[in-house]
Amino acid sequence: MRRMGELRSKLDTWNTIQKSTVDLLDLLEMSDGDPDLLADIEQERDDLLAKVETLELESALNGPHDHSDAILVVHSGEGGIDAQDWASMVARMYLKWAGKHGFKAEMLDSTDGEEAGIKNATLDIKGANAYGLLRGEGGSHRLVRLSPFDSAHRRHTAFALVEVLPQIESDNEIDLRPEDVRVDTYRSSGAGGQHVNKTESAVRLTHLPTGVVVTCQNERSQIQNRESAFKILRSRLLEIKMQQEAEERSQIKGDLKAAGFGSRIRSYVLQPYTMVTDHRTEASVGDVQGVLDGELDPFIEAYLQAQMMPEEASA
């Protein structure tokens, strides 16, 4: 039903564009060179072009899971305390982005750093095309700044790694047998008050065939944490399946290029200049604070446009 609603919305938008285009052409014929009327026509034309560009970008979201919700996992990488602080900033950036798009976002699990920030965090992001929009965000994000944790205020480089997983709506895609999963419970070590710290509300799942381990401790009840952990586990197993299929296709095509999880995709430079640059599309934005506050659309749109280019070239 949700997918049907999304398609109906796209169809309504396209029908509106068609009708507005016809009306605009009729108005142009009657304008008789009136400068005020021509200015209004140009403004409406620009609005229509913006709507068409949005539909074009959405047409790039044609993968089997692009319309799904997303699970986003942020890990601190190289850089010590700065990396853990940077990981918390990256998690905040995606929560801000989700809020700007009206998506529902919550943190399912997180592990605090030793002195600041986080070691890792798992975000649940629900909204139309959440995975399709975010799938290009997976990889290594590099920060260059004057470290607030360095008494000499020297410039430091830190890395955060981002995984983007699709949430599956049906268990039919993944063969997850109960006997293949070991379930352990323990007391939460994070914030949450006496209840979560005095009861074994945290859950750890171990998928025995693959060795994949998932933890969840942010919810108050063990049942909620268990449900969230199984949701993450299904997404991780689906990711493994998708990677295996991609490797098989790559071998068939003879493609030797590999864009792995650890590949650097974007740099956020705060010193000696301010600039955010995507290394795949060369898209750049000078307002670093705006990007850190969730203004990621220029990079997401550039990535989707780059994904469309091979199809256009072959056509």
C-alpha positions in Angstrom: 0.0 0.0 0.0 2.9 2.4 0.7 4.5 1.6 -2.6 1.1 2.2 -4.4 0.8 5.6 -2.6 4.3 6.5 -3.8 3.5 5.6 -7.4 0.2 7.5 -7.3 2.0 10.6 -6.0 4.5 10.4 -8.8 1.7 10.0 -11.4 -0.2 13.0 -9.9 3.0 15.1 -10.1 3.6 14.1 -13.7 0.0 14.9 -14.7 0.3 18.3 -13.0 3.5 19.0 -14.9 1.9 18.1 -18.2 -1.2 20.3 -17.6 0.9 23.2 -16.4 3.1 23.0 -19.5 0.1 23.2 -21.8 -1.3 26.1 -19.8 2.1 27.9 -19.9 2.4 27.5 -23.7 -1.1 28.9 -24.1 -0.2 31.8 -21.9 3.0 32.5 -23.8 1.0 32.8 -27.1 -1.3 35.3 -25.4 1.5 37.3 -23.7 2.1 39.6 -26.8 5.5 40.5 -25.4 4.2 41.8 -22.1 7.4 42.0 -19.9 5.6 41.4 -16.6 3.7 38.4 -18.0 6.9 37.0 -19.5 8.6 37.3 -16.1 5.8 35.3 -14.5 6.0 32.7 -17.3 9.8 32.3 -16.8 9.3 31.9 -13.0 6.7 29.2 -13.5 8.9 27.5 -16.2 11.7 27.3 -13.6 9.4 25.8 -11.1 8.3 23.1 -13.6 11.9 22.4 -14.5 12.7 21.8 -10.9 9.9 19.3 -10.6 11.0 17.5 -13.7 14.6 17.3 -12.3 13.2 15.8 -9.1 11.3 13.1 -11.0 14.5 12.4 -13.1 16.5 11.8 -9.9 13.8 9.6 -8.5 14.0 7.5 -11.7 17.5 6.6 -10.7 16.0 4.9 -7.6 15.2 1.7 -9.5 17.1 -0.9 -7.5 15.2 -3.7 -5.9 15.5 -2.2 -2.4 15.7 1.6 -3.2 12.2 2.2 -1.9 12.9 0.5 1.4 13.7 2.1 4.8 17.4 2.2 5.7 19.6 1.1 8.6 22.7 3.3 8.8 25.7 2.3 10.9 28.5 4.7 11.8 31.9 3.5 13.0 34.8 5.6 14.3 37.9 4.9 12.2 41.5 6.0 12.4 42.1 9.1 14.5 41.7 8.1 18.1 39.5 10.5 20.2 39.0 12.8 17.2 37.6 9.9 15.2 35.1 9.0 17.9 34.1 12.6 18.1 33.8 12.7 14.3 31.6 9.6 14.3 29.2 11.3 16.7 29.1 14.3 14.4 28.4 12.1 11.3 25.6 10.3 13.2 24.1 13.7 14.1 24.5 14.8 10.5 22.3 12.0 9.2 19.7 12.4 11.9 19.5 16.1 10.9 19.2 15.1 7.2 16.4 12.7 8.0 14.6 15.4 10.0 14.8 17.9 7.1 13.1 15.3 4.8 10.4 14.4 7.3 11.7 11.0 7.8 11.4 9.1 11.1 14.8 8.5 12.5 16.0 7.0 15.8 19.2 5.5 17.3 18.9 1.8 17.8 22.2 1.2 19.4 25.4 3.1 20.3 28.7 2.6 22.1 30.2 5.6 23.8 33.9 6.5 23.2 36.5 6.5 26.0 36.6 10.3 26.4 34.3 11.8 23.8 32.0 10.9 21.0 31.0 7.3 20.0 32.7 4.2 18.8 29.7 3.2 16.7 26.0 3.9 16.3 23.1 2.3 14.5 20.4 4.5 13.1 16.9 3.4 11.9 15.7 5.8 9.1 12.2 5.4 7.8 10.8 7.2 4.8 10.0 7.0 1.1 13.2 5.9 -0.8 15.3 6.2 2.3 17.7 3.4 1.3 17.9 4.6 -2.3 18.8 8.1 -1.3 21.3 7.0 1.3 23.0 4.0 -0.4 25.7 6.3 -1.9 26.7 7.4 1.5 28.4 4.2 2.4 32.2 4.5 2.7 34.9 6.4 4.6 34.2 10.0 5.5 37.4 12.1 6.3 37.6 15.1 8.6 40.4 17.6 8.7 40.4 20.2 11.5 42.2 21.8 14.4 41.7 19.1 17.1 39.9 20.3 20.2 41.5 17.4 22.0 45.1 18.5 21.2 46.5 21.0 23.7 48.8 22.4 21.0 45.7 22.9 18.6 47.4 21.1 15.8 45.6 20.0 12.6 44.3 16.4 12.8 42.7 14.0 10.4 40.0 11.6 11.5 37.9 9.0 9.7 34.4 7.6 10.2 33.1 4.6 8.3 29.4 4.5 7.2 27.4 1.4 6.3 24.0 1.7 4.6 21.7 -1.3 4.8 18.2 -1.8 3.3 15.4 -2.9 5.6 13.6 -5.9 4.2 9.8 -6.1 4.5 9.6 -9.8 4.0 11.6 -12.7 5.5 11.3 -14.5 2.2 14.5 -12.7 1.0 16.6 -14.1 3.8 16.7 -17.7 5.1 17.1 -16.9 8.8 16.6 -20.1 10.9 16.2 -19.7 14.7 18.7 -22.5 15.3 21.4 -20.5 13.4 21.1 -17.6 15.8 22.6 -17.5 19.4 20.8 -15.0 21.6 22.6 -13.5 24.6 21.2 -10.9 27.0 23.2 -8.6 29.3 22.9 -5.3 31.2 23.0 -2.2 29.2 26.2 -0.1 29.7 24.7 3.1 28.1 22.5 5.8 29.3 18.9 5.1 30.2 18.5 5.1 34.0 18.3 2.5 36.6 15.9 0.2 34.7 18.1 -0.6 31.8 21.2 -0.8 34.0 19.7 -3.2 36.5 18.0 -5.6 34.1 19.3 -7.7 31.3 17.6 -5.6 28.6 20.5 -5.5 26.1 20.5 -8.2 23.4 23.4 -9.7 21.4 22.7 -11.9 18.4 25.3 -14.1 16.8 24.6 -15.6 13.4 26.5 -18.8 13.6 26.9 -19.6 9.9 28.4 -16.2 9.0 29.8 -15.0 12.4 27.8 -11.7 12.1 27.2 -10.2 15.5 24.5 -7.6 16.2 23.9 -5.8 19.5 21.0 -3.5 20.6 20.7 -1.9 24.0 19.1 1.5 23.6 15.5 0.4 24.2 14.1 0.0 27.7 12.8 -3.6 27.2 14.5 -6.7 26.2 11.7 -7.5 23.7 12.1 -4.2 21.9 15.9 -4.6 21.8 15.4 -8.2 20.5 13.1 -7.0 17.7 15.5 -4.2 16.7 18.5 -6.6 16.7 16.8 -9.1 14.5 15.8 -6.3 12.1 19.5 -5.2 11.9 20.6 -8.9 11.5 18.3 -9.4 8.5 19.6 -6.3 6.9 23.2 -7.4 7.4 22.5 -10.8 5.9 20.8 -9.1 3.0 23.9 -6.9 2.5 26.1 -10.0 2.4 23.8 -11.6 -0.2 23.8 -8.4 -2.3 27.6 -8.2 -2.1 28.0 -11.8 -3.2 25.7 -11.2 -6.2 27.6 -8.0 -7.1 30.9 -9.9 -7.0 29.5 -12.6 -9.3 28.2 -10.0 -11.8 31.6 -8.2 -11.6 33.4 -11.5 -12.4 31.1 -12.1 -15.3 31.7 -8.6 -16.7 35.4 -8.7 -16.1 35.2 -5.6 -14.0 38.4 -5.3 -11.9 37.4 -2.1 -10.1 36.2 -2.6 -6.5 34.5 0.1 -4.5 34.6 -1.4 -1.0 33.3 -0.3 2.3 36.6 1.2 3.3 36.9 3.5 0.3 37.1 7.2 1.0 34.1 9.0 -0.5 34.1 12.4 1.0 36.4 14.9 2.8 35.2 17.6 5.2 37.9 20.2 5.6 37.6 22.8 8.4 41.3 23.9 8.4 43.2 25.5 6.6 40.1 26.3 4.5 36.4 25.2 4.7 35.1 22.8 2.0 33.3 19.5 1.7 34.2 17.5 -1.4 32.9 14.3 -2.7 35.7 12.4 -4.4 33.4 10.3 -6.7 31.4 13.2 -8.3 33.7 16.2 -7.5 30.7 17.9 -6.0 31.8 20.6 -3.5 30.1 22.8 -0.9 31.8 25.6 1.0 29.3 25.7 3.8 30.7 23.0 6.0 28.5 23.7 9.0 25.4 23.6 6.7 26.5 20.1 5.6 27.1 18.9 9.1 23.6 20.2 10.0 22.1 17.8 7.4 22.4 19.7 4.1 23.5 16.6 2.1 21.2 16.9 -0.9 23.8 18.3 -3.3 26.0 15.2 -2.7 23.1 12.8 -2.8 21.8 14.3 -6.0 25.2 14.4 -7.7 25.7 10.7 -6.9 22.3 9.8 -8.3 22.9 11.8 -11.5 26.3 10.1 -11.9 24.5 6.7 -11.6 22.2 7.7 -14.5 25.0 8.8 -16.8 26.0 5.4 -18.1 22.4 4.6 -19.1 22.1 7.9 -20.9 25.4 7.4 -22.7 24.4 3.9 -23.9 21.1 5.2 -25.1 
